[in-house]
């Protein structure tokens, strides 16, 4: 009986040692994962800030573009209304100005004024105003 009890104690002791090692490995892995999570949270914060900065820049650029389009539209309208403007301009220039004045200026200038490297044909699908910055998804319930 004593030998059986001793063997049982030894088996229990070995099981405890394995469990301690498993616990130690699990704690080390947890520490690594938490450090990685913290690093990713910092990256996410920086990325959000960068997106916000870029959106502000885009809004300012779009506002400036609209302002310049309005100015150009006013100049075109002035040139078309003034009698001396028609005399100073050739027929071809007058027809081009008439065409520009008759349409929305931004649409008329889009092929030459905007970079062709950026395809804005999907703007309605991917509009910056559709981006949601709801941070509630980031709140993780910690146990």
KOLKOL-344767 format. One record per residue (C-alpha): residue in three letters; x negated, y negated, z. Coordinates in pm, 1 decimal. Example, Ala and Ser with C-alpha at 12.3 -4.5 7.8 and 13.67 -1.06 7.14 Angstrom:
% KOLKOL-344767
- code_px_py_pz
- ALA_-1230.0_450.0_780.0 .
- SER_-1367.0_106.0_714.0 .
% end
This chain:
% KOLKOL-344767
- code_px_py_pz
- UNK_0.0_0.0_0.0 .
- UNK_-280.7_-239.7_89.4 .
- UNK_-454.7_-179.4_-243.4 .
- UNK_-127.2_-234.8_-432.5 .
- UNK_-65.4_-558.4_-241.1 .
- UNK_-427.3_-670.3_-304.1 .
- UNK_-389.9_-601.7_-678.7 .
- UNK_-62.0_-792.1_-682.4 .
- UNK_-227.1_-1086.2_-506.1 .
- UNK_-516.7_-1074.1_-753.9 .
- UNK_-276.8_-1070.4_-1051.5 .
- UNK_-86.6_-1361.7_-899.0 .
- UNK_-412.8_-1551.5_-838.3 .
- UNK_-522.7_-1497.9_-1201.1 .
- UNK_-180.1_-1611.5_-1324.8 .
- UNK_-212.1_-1925.2_-1108.0 .
- UNK_-558.2_-1994.9_-1253.1 .
- UNK_-423.2_-1962.7_-1608.7 .
- UNK_-131.2_-2188.6_-1522.4 .
- UNK_-369.4_-2446.5_-1373.7 .
- UNK_-577.2_-2440.2_-1693.5 .
- UNK_-263.2_-2469.6_-1905.7 .
- UNK_-146.4_-2762.3_-1691.8 .
- UNK_-485.7_-2932.3_-1724.5 .
- UNK_-480.8_-2888.7_-2104.7 .
- UNK_-123.5_-3017.3_-2118.3 .
- UNK_-215.8_-3326.6_-1914.0 .
- UNK_-515.4_-3394.2_-2140.8 .
- UNK_-298.7_-3355.1_-2448.8 .
- UNK_-36.0_-3583.1_-2294.2 .
- UNK_-300.9_-3847.2_-2225.3 .
- UNK_-424.2_-3827.2_-2587.7 .
- UNK_-70.7_-3850.8_-2726.0 .
- UNK_14.8_-4145.3_-2498.6 .
- UNK_-301.0_-4327.1_-2608.6 .
- UNK_-211.0_-4262.4_-2972.5 .
- UNK_145.6_-4383.4_-2911.8 .
- UNK_16.8_-4701.4_-2748.9 .
- UNK_-214.6_-4763.7_-3044.8 .
- UNK_72.6_-4707.4_-3287.4 .
- UNK_294.3_-4947.1_-3090.7 .
- UNK_24.5_-5214.1_-3119.9 .
- UNK_0.2_-5151.8_-3494.7 .
- UNK_378.4_-5171.9_-3524.7 .
- UNK_382.8_-5501.5_-3337.2 .
- UNK_112.8_-5644.2_-3563.7 .
- UNK_293.5_-5518.9_-3873.8 .
- UNK_619.8_-5679.3_-3759.1 .
- UNK_443.6_-6006.1_-3692.8 .
- UNK_279.6_-5992.4_-4036.2 .
- UNK_613.0_-5921.6_-4204.6 .
- UNK_766.5_-6216.5_-4023.2 .
- UNK_480.3_-6444.5_-4129.4 .
- UNK_507.0_-6327.4_-4490.1 .
- UNK_884.6_-6378.9_-4489.5 .
- UNK_836.3_-6733.3_-4360.3 .
- UNK_581.6_-6797.6_-4635.3 .
- UNK_823.1_-6658.1_-4892.9 .
- UNK_1107.3_-6876.7_-4766.0 .
- UNK_884.3_-7183.4_-4783.8 .
- UNK_767.2_-7089.8_-5133.9 .
- UNK_1123.9_-7030.4_-5251.3 .
- UNK_1233.8_-7363.9_-5103.7 .
- UNK_944.3_-7538.1_-5277.8 .
- UNK_1031.5_-7364.4_-5605.0 .
- UNK_1392.3_-7477.9_-5578.9 .
- UNK_1276.9_-7831.2_-5498.0 .
- UNK_1047.6_-7837.5_-5801.2 .
- UNK_1323.4_-7691.7_-6022.5 .
- UNK_1560.4_-7967.7_-5907.5 .
- UNK_1298.2_-8232.3_-5982.9 .
- UNK_1235.9_-8088.7_-6326.5 .
- UNK_1607.8_-8066.1_-6391.6 .
- UNK_1647.8_-8433.5_-6298.2 .
- UNK_1360.2_-8530.9_-6528.7 .
- UNK_1513.5_-8331.9_-6812.1 .
- UNK_1853.5_-8490.6_-6756.3 .
- UNK_1694.4_-8835.3_-6747.1 .
- UNK_1506.7_-8770.4_-7070.1 .
- UNK_1821.9_-8645.6_-7239.0 .
- UNK_2031.0_-8945.9_-7125.4 .
- UNK_1787.1_-9225.1_-7207.0 .
- UNK_1800.7_-9360.5_-7562.8 .
- UNK_1427.3_-9421.0_-7565.5 .
- UNK_1373.0_-9061.0_-7460.0 .
- UNK_1530.6_-8923.0_-7776.1 .
- UNK_1324.2_-9159.8_-7990.4 .
- UNK_996.1_-9068.8_-7820.8 .
- UNK_1059.5_-8697.2_-7848.3 .
- UNK_1056.4_-8489.6_-8164.3 .
- UNK_1365.6_-8296.5_-8272.2 .
- UNK_1208.6_-7973.1_-8159.7 .
- UNK_1130.7_-8116.1_-7816.3 .
- UNK_1486.0_-8250.5_-7788.5 .
- UNK_1637.6_-7914.0_-7875.2 .
- UNK_1416.3_-7738.2_-7621.1 .
- UNK_1509.2_-7994.1_-7355.8 .
- UNK_1876.9_-7960.1_-7443.2 .
- UNK_1856.1_-7585.3_-7408.0 .
- UNK_1679.6_-7619.1_-7072.9 .
- UNK_1922.6_-7880.0_-6945.3 .
- UNK_2220.0_-7665.8_-7043.9 .
- UNK_2111.6_-7363.2_-6842.0 .
- UNK_1993.7_-7304.3_-6490.7 .
- UNK_1633.3_-7415.0_-6502.0 .
- UNK_1496.3_-7131.3_-6293.1 .
- UNK_1640.4_-6868.6_-6524.0 .
- UNK_1508.1_-7052.7_-6828.3 .
- UNK_1157.8_-7078.3_-6685.6 .
- UNK_1141.1_-6735.5_-6520.9 .
- UNK_944.7_-6557.4_-6796.4 .
- UNK_672.4_-6821.9_-6806.9 .
- UNK_681.1_-6961.0_-6453.3 .
- UNK_679.2_-6645.1_-6243.5 .
- UNK_419.5_-6376.9_-6226.0 .
- UNK_498.2_-6069.2_-6429.4 .
- UNK_313.5_-5855.6_-6174.4 .
- UNK_611.9_-5868.5_-5940.4 .
- UNK_926.0_-5699.8_-6064.5 .
- UNK_1217.6_-5883.8_-5907.3 .
- UNK_1484.0_-5690.4_-6096.4 .
- UNK_1568.8_-5494.3_-5780.4 .
- UNK_1595.0_-5804.4_-5567.3 .
- UNK_1959.6_-5743.3_-5483.8 .
- UNK_1873.3_-5393.9_-5362.9 .
- UNK_1564.0_-5489.0_-5169.4 .
- UNK_1639.5_-5842.2_-5066.0 .
- UNK_1442.8_-5969.2_-4768.0 .
- UNK_1770.1_-6082.9_-4613.6 .
- UNK_1882.3_-5718.7_-4596.4 .
- UNK_1591.2_-5619.3_-4374.8 .
- UNK_1701.6_-5545.4_-4023.5 .
- UNK_1467.7_-5604.6_-3735.6 .
- UNK_1674.7_-5430.5_-3472.9 .
- UNK_1424.3_-5339.1_-3205.4 .
- UNK_1665.8_-5121.9_-3006.5 .
- UNK_1547.6_-4817.7_-3200.9 .
- UNK_1201.9_-4872.1_-3056.6 .
- UNK_1317.1_-4839.1_-2698.2 .
- UNK_1228.6_-4484.4_-2606.9 .
- UNK_1381.3_-4326.8_-2302.7 .
- UNK_1091.8_-4210.4_-2093.3 .
- UNK_1136.5_-3915.7_-1862.9 .
% end
